[in-house]
Amino acid sequence: MHPQWARLREALDDPASDATRLVSRADPVSALFERGDCAIGLLPLDILDDLLAAYVRAADAAALRRFAYVLIGQDFARHMVFTRLVDALAVNPAREAQLFAVRLWMDLGYEDDGPRALALVRELCRDDPDGSAHVLLGYMTHRGYGVAKDEAENARLQAVAAERGNADAMFELSVLAYNGALGPRDSDAAIRWCRAAADHGHARAAYNLGAFYATGDGVPQDPARALEWYLKASAAGHGQASAMAGIMTWKGDGTSPDAARGQQLLALAESQGVDPTPLLEEAGLP
């Protein structure tokens, strides 16, 4: 037995093991699974049962969430352990864990869990100070997951969440207005809600606002303001915004030309998962 796995088993066998000990013993084993040790036969898949047991017993919502992403990354989202993990998230006392369970069921297309997801998120809407449950129920209504598809109801739910300061809801209202989901396109409302979400630190909203100013779509074209919002989105982790800001900075679009700074932003875009090559080619840059 691998030493790390043996230490995990030791912690599981000890009734006195607390959450900190269980998670600290489970995380290194999870890392072994994530790097592919099970895939190449260095460890048996039995470790997944022990990992789940440790994280569930610890009742650590953040650890359960991390383990879910590990399983998804290793293409184990249809494995029985993953199903049990989402069940554990759904009954975890932490609100964020329950919301994450609903999101996983919906995003991964677990249609049989639709009614359960709907009941859970509706219960969470009863006490929803930050609007996050209303946002999620709105997404479900938009997609028709567990409930009839209804864009007007989605907009109503997002408006409730936006009133509670939820940036995701503000961004969704911007998208609905821009796409004309409820009638003719309303560019003024789209810009207003996009700006509100961006002011609340929403990365995609800041990127969209930069694009509005870059193209003059709904606002006067203003490269300097476009770059300002692209840089804000970049700082919030938006890779495409980093790439756009890099091109603009290199060329001097909305600012003084600065090739070195532009290249730094393009390198940042790559670290954020975006390949800037097509933009470089389009801009005629080396």
Order of alpha helices (4+ residues) and beta strands (2+ residues): alpha-alpha-alpha-alpha-alpha-alpha-alpha-alpha-alpha-alpha-alpha-alpha-alpha-alpha-alpha-alpha
